[in-house]
Amino acid sequence: MKRLFVGISLPGDVKEKIAVFSHKVKETEGEFRFVSAENLHITLSFWGDVEEGNISFVVEKLTSVLAHHGTVKIDAIGGGVFPTAGRINVVWVGLKNGALTDLIKKINATLSINAGHEEETPHVTIARVKSGKNKEKIREVVERFKHFDFGTFVADRITLYESKLTSAGPVYHIVKEVGLVK
């Protein structure tokens, strides 16, 4: 079994701007589990544990659904939280682009993933919140970054990742990259 997800990596300049936001969140002294800079990404579809014998089929289906898909321009704008400001579990950076949402739906529909429930707002998770400690300070920082422009970039490839969970946090390995039509 391999724990798999489909995602988009972020360019260095976007990661640098996210690091500023992440640092400000960390200064609130809340209790967090931060996503490391090298692991920052956009999750398009989380598949969980997939039998090794099914991986080639999944790769083939993913490659097929993306074969004629164009590149996607993505605007990383604004900080936010899930599920609500009153109960913060995740601190994230928002992504603006209807084509990105359509791509998520297309991947999930083709592979019958996440059937029966709606996809969340496209985002980049920067931290998971462990407790309600200093949540007012967290809300204040997120509010200050609500309209912050983290950058615009063009996604020209989609990546199938394997996520290995370790005591130091997840380690990602590329299983397959699929280029998008330019």
C-alpha positions as CSV (number, residue, x, y, z in Angstrom):
1,M,0.0,0.0,0.0
2,K,1.1,3.5,-0.8
3,R,-0.5,6.7,0.6
4,L,-1.1,8.9,-2.5
5,F,-2.3,12.3,-3.4
6,V,-2.3,14.5,-6.5
7,G,-0.9,18.0,-6.2
8,I,0.8,21.0,-7.6
9,S,4.2,22.2,-6.3
10,L,4.7,25.8,-5.6
11,P,7.4,28.1,-7.0
12,G,10.1,29.4,-4.7
13,D,9.0,33.0,-4.7
14,V,5.5,32.0,-3.5
15,K,6.9,29.8,-0.8
16,E,9.1,32.7,0.4
17,K,6.0,35.0,0.8
18,I,4.1,32.2,2.5
19,A,7.1,31.8,4.9
20,V,6.5,35.4,6.0
21,F,2.9,34.6,6.9
22,S,3.9,31.4,8.5
23,H,6.4,33.2,10.7
24,K,3.8,35.7,11.8
25,V,1.4,32.9,12.7
26,K,4.2,31.2,14.7
27,E,4.8,34.4,16.6
28,T,1.3,34.1,18.1
29,E,2.7,31.3,20.2
30,G,-0.3,29.1,19.5
31,E,0.1,25.3,19.3
32,F,0.7,24.3,15.7
33,R,2.1,21.6,13.5
34,F,3.6,23.6,10.6
35,V,4.0,22.3,7.0
36,S,7.7,22.4,6.2
37,A,8.6,24.8,3.3
38,E,9.7,22.0,1.1
39,N,6.3,20.2,1.6
40,L,4.1,23.3,0.7
41,H,1.8,22.3,-2.1
42,I,-1.7,22.4,-3.5
43,T,-3.6,19.2,-2.9
44,L,-5.9,18.5,-5.8
45,S,-7.1,15.1,-4.7
46,F,-6.2,12.9,-1.7
47,W,-6.4,9.2,-2.5
48,G,-5.1,7.7,0.7
49,D,-3.9,4.1,0.7
50,V,-3.7,2.6,-2.7
51,E,-2.7,-1.1,-3.4
52,E,0.6,-1.3,-5.2
53,G,-1.1,-3.4,-8.0
54,N,-3.5,-0.5,-8.7
55,I,-1.0,2.3,-9.0
56,S,-0.3,1.8,-12.7
57,F,-4.0,1.9,-13.4
58,V,-4.4,5.1,-11.4
59,V,-1.4,6.7,-13.2
60,E,-2.9,5.7,-16.6
61,K,-6.2,7.3,-15.7
62,L,-4.6,10.5,-14.3
63,T,-2.4,10.8,-17.4
64,S,-5.5,10.3,-19.6
65,V,-7.6,12.9,-17.9
66,L,-4.7,15.5,-18.0
67,A,-3.6,14.6,-21.6
68,H,-5.2,17.7,-23.2
69,H,-5.5,19.9,-20.2
70,G,-3.9,23.3,-20.5
71,T,-1.7,25.0,-17.9
72,V,-3.4,26.7,-15.0
73,K,-2.7,30.3,-13.9
74,I,-3.1,30.4,-10.1
75,D,-3.3,33.5,-7.8
76,A,-2.3,32.8,-4.2
77,I,-4.2,35.5,-2.3
78,G,-5.2,35.8,1.3
79,G,-4.8,33.9,4.5
80,G,-7.7,32.0,6.0
81,V,-8.7,29.3,8.4
82,F,-10.8,26.1,8.4
83,P,-13.5,25.4,9.5
84,T,-14.3,28.8,11.1
85,A,-12.7,31.7,12.9
86,G,-14.3,30.5,16.1
87,R,-12.8,27.0,15.8
88,I,-9.5,27.1,14.0
89,N,-8.1,23.7,12.9
90,V,-6.1,24.8,9.8
91,V,-4.4,28.0,8.7
92,W,-4.1,28.3,5.0
93,V,-3.3,30.5,1.9
94,G,-6.2,30.8,-0.5
95,L,-6.1,30.2,-4.3
96,K,-8.1,32.0,-6.9
97,N,-9.0,30.3,-10.1
98,G,-12.1,28.7,-11.3
99,A,-10.1,26.5,-13.7
100,L,-8.3,25.0,-10.6
101,T,-11.7,24.0,-9.0
102,D,-12.8,22.5,-12.4
103,L,-9.5,20.5,-12.6
104,I,-10.1,19.1,-9.1
105,K,-13.6,18.0,-10.0
106,K,-12.4,16.5,-13.3
107,I,-9.7,14.5,-11.5
108,N,-12.0,13.3,-8.8
109,A,-14.8,12.4,-11.2
110,T,-12.5,10.4,-13.5
111,L,-11.1,8.4,-10.6
112,S,-14.3,8.3,-8.6
113,I,-12.5,10.0,-5.7
114,N,-14.4,11.9,-3.0
115,A,-17.7,11.0,-4.4
116,G,-20.6,12.2,-2.4
117,H,-19.1,15.3,-0.8
118,E,-18.0,18.7,-2.1
119,E,-14.3,19.7,-2.4
120,E,-13.0,22.3,0.0
121,T,-11.8,25.7,-1.1
122,P,-8.5,25.3,-3.0
123,H,-5.8,26.2,-0.7
124,V,-2.2,25.6,0.6
125,T,-2.2,24.4,4.2
126,I,0.5,26.1,6.2
127,A,-0.3,24.8,9.7
128,R,-2.6,22.5,11.6
129,V,-3.7,23.9,15.0
130,K,-3.3,21.6,17.9
131,S,-5.3,23.6,20.5
132,G,-7.3,26.8,21.0
133,K,-4.3,28.5,22.7
134,N,-4.0,32.2,21.6
135,K,-6.7,31.8,18.9
136,E,-7.5,35.5,19.1
137,K,-3.9,36.3,18.2
138,I,-4.1,33.8,15.4
139,R,-7.3,35.4,14.1
140,E,-5.7,38.8,14.2
141,V,-2.7,37.6,12.1
142,V,-4.9,35.9,9.6
143,E,-7.1,39.0,9.3
144,R,-4.0,41.1,8.5
145,F,-3.1,38.7,5.7
146,K,-6.7,38.3,4.5
147,H,-6.0,40.1,1.2
148,F,-2.2,39.6,1.0
149,D,-0.9,38.7,-2.5
150,F,1.4,35.7,-2.2
151,G,2.0,35.7,-5.9
152,T,0.8,34.4,-9.2
153,F,2.2,31.4,-11.1
154,V,1.4,29.0,-13.9
155,A,1.1,25.4,-13.0
156,D,2.5,23.5,-16.0
157,R,2.5,20.0,-14.4
158,I,0.5,17.9,-12.0
159,T,2.3,15.5,-9.6
160,L,1.2,12.2,-8.1
161,Y,2.9,12.0,-4.8
162,E,3.5,9.3,-2.3
163,S,3.3,10.5,1.3
164,K,5.3,8.5,3.9
165,L,4.4,9.4,7.4
166,T,7.3,9.7,9.8
167,S,7.7,10.9,13.4
168,A,9.4,14.1,11.9
169,G,6.4,14.7,9.6
170,P,5.4,13.5,6.1
171,V,8.0,12.9,3.5
172,Y,6.8,13.2,-0.1
173,H,8.1,11.2,-3.1
174,I,7.2,11.8,-6.7
175,V,5.5,8.8,-8.3
176,K,4.6,10.5,-11.6
177,E,4.6,14.0,-13.1
178,V,2.2,14.8,-15.9
179,G,2.9,17.9,-18.0
180,L,0.0,20.2,-18.9
181,V,-0.4,21.6,-22.5
182,K,1.1,25.0,-22.9
